Amino acid sequence: MAAPKKGRRPAGGQSRPGRALALILIAMVALTGGMFWSGHTTPRLGIDLAGGTSITLKAKAEPGQESAVNETNMNTAVDIIERRVNGLGVSEAEVQTQGRENIIVNIPRGTNEKQAREQVGTTAQLYFRPVLGVTAGAPQPAPTATTSGSPSATPKPSASTSGASVGEKSATPTATATTQGRALTEALKAPSPTPTATSSASSSAKPKATGTPTADPTADAASAALQKKFTDLNCLDPKQRSAAGQGVKPSEPAVACGEDAPGVWSKYLLGPAEVEGRDVDDAKGQFDQQRGMWIVTMDFTGEGSKKFQSITGKLSQQADPQNRFAIVLDGEVVSAPSVRQTLSASAEISGNFNQQSAQDLGNILSYGALPLSFETQSVDTVTAALGGDQLEAGLIAGAIGLGLVIIYLVAYYRGLSLIAILSLGVSALLTYVLMALLGPAIGFALNLPAVCGAIVAIGITADSFIVYFERIRDELREGRTLRPAVERAWPRARRTILVSDFVSFLAAAVLFIVTVGKVKGFAFTLGLTTLLDVVVVFLFTKPVMTLLARTKFFGNGHAWSGLDPKRLGAKPPLRRSRRANASAAGPVDPKEA
């Protein structure tokens, strides 16, 4: 018979359990230190435990479009609002319809609660409109506005200064009345009149046509009415600013205001929208290191790129200000950059942004415009009194359950219960620390269902210990001593534990994907604790069991160790049985051998 090879490990053996224990100890110290370093030493709580804000929004349709308030548009609005709010890191926000025209938004108390309140009802109607005329709001050039994209052969354009050096109250507009009249008539798709040159400085001057009159008197009248609206618009009046773009369809020309600098407004005469917000594929606020300013970058969809390429191709052939397009958000001009070449792939919005306003705008544009307009009906503060009572009751129930589990382990497994209790403690510590860290990291908020998931996880974790302990006891019943029994029991127990935890994790993952609202908290906690169960069993329970098997108390099968061979009904040791059988058979004749 060949001699056994030196250094060969037994099946399922672990020659150096200290390495695994050192690894999990380092992980625990690192995670705990990170928790204290971040300053978030307690998990974030959901609205049912911490309170928060409840907002009621009422949908309203534009005149003549009352049918727009329907189930489809309401569900779309719910989806967009939920993604907007959670995009700010306010996790566990609840957004749901109430009745036919109301939406209830519950926002848990947190650092971004104020931002979320400001964004829930923002319509974010975004349009790219060509500029037909502009009157600057201060005797200084408008702020630099740039666009970026994918020109076919020319390099990226440099920053260009656009605007006019004429005050809001000045009588001389940036574009003369004749130029505005011609551009507006073309925008209304009517034959252009033949204007005469005018030296009038008044922005209310009207073009004087000579020769053949316009072919469409209706378009001419609409042009005059819009020019009068543009002339009468006072952008210094907040009411006029907000009312300027109300009720204007994307296919119609419009007037709007834009803020060049704090307190400095310009007014714009704009053509029909060429590109809409739905054509934006992605948007985000970011800091431009070269210019030292915050901007919002946008990437267009395939169809949006074609539209953007078409409008920039036309505008690049025009003179200022007709070579500019206005980025209009909710009726207000955010930026009006000049176009020097045809662009298609992307664009950027630059203006008076700070970090918060740039990121908020990027968040709104990324998740789309609401299909309806909403007005805030009520904003109520939700207290956590009811949730606190329920949490207290849940924690009491969990403590009772944990106490019963410990009593059962002590009564049945005796000394082995020490390993189980220590493992449960390690699992609880890791769970708490990870929940505290995941709050600021991914917006995880602990709610009542999540607490229930943590309580259910106690049973899952205890089940893993029981599987391993029973495998060890089975090996002892077969007549093996403790140290080989610990190593031989591990491979079979390991397979059973992995299969059981995989099923639990799969159920948690499916539940997390297919459910909405608070149930996601239960599924997330259940999945997290299931993964931690595998980590604790492999890196703590098994190594500790290996070390304790080398002690006299457990190795000699003390009555209170839980591994007493007599109490387990163990067979005689395998080696002793073999020797006894060999003696009973008598000496072996060498010839027969």
Secondary structure, 3 states (H helix, E strand, C coil): CCCCCCCCCCCCCCCCHHHHHHHHHHHHHHHHHHHHHHCCCCCCECHHHHCEEEEEEEEECCCCCHHHCCHHHHHHHHHHHHHHHHHCCCCCCEEEEECCCEEEEEEECCCCHHHHHHHCCCCCCEEEEEEEEEECCCCCCCCCECCCCCCCCCCCCCCECCCCCCCCCCCCCCCCHHHHHHHHHHHCCCCCCCECCCCCCCCCCCCCECCCCCCCHHHHHHHHHHHHHHHHCCCCCHHHHHHHCCCCCCCCCEEEEEEEECCEEEEEEECCCCEEHHHEEEEEEEEECCCCEEEEEEEECHHHHHHHHHHHHHHCCCCCCCCEEEEEECCEEEECCECCCCCCCEEEEECCCCHHHHHHHHHHHHHCCCCCEEEEEEEEEECCHHHHHHHHHHHHHHHHHHHHHHHHHHHHHCCHHHHHHHHHHHHHHHHHHHHHHHHHHHCCCECHHHHHHHHHHHHHHHHHHHHHHHHHHHHHHCCCCHHHHHHHHHHHHHHHHHHHHHHHHHHHHHHHHHCCCCHHHHHHHHHHHHHHHHHHHHHHHHHHHHHHCCCHHHHCCCCCCCCCHHHHCCCCCHHHHHHHHHHHCCCCCCCCC
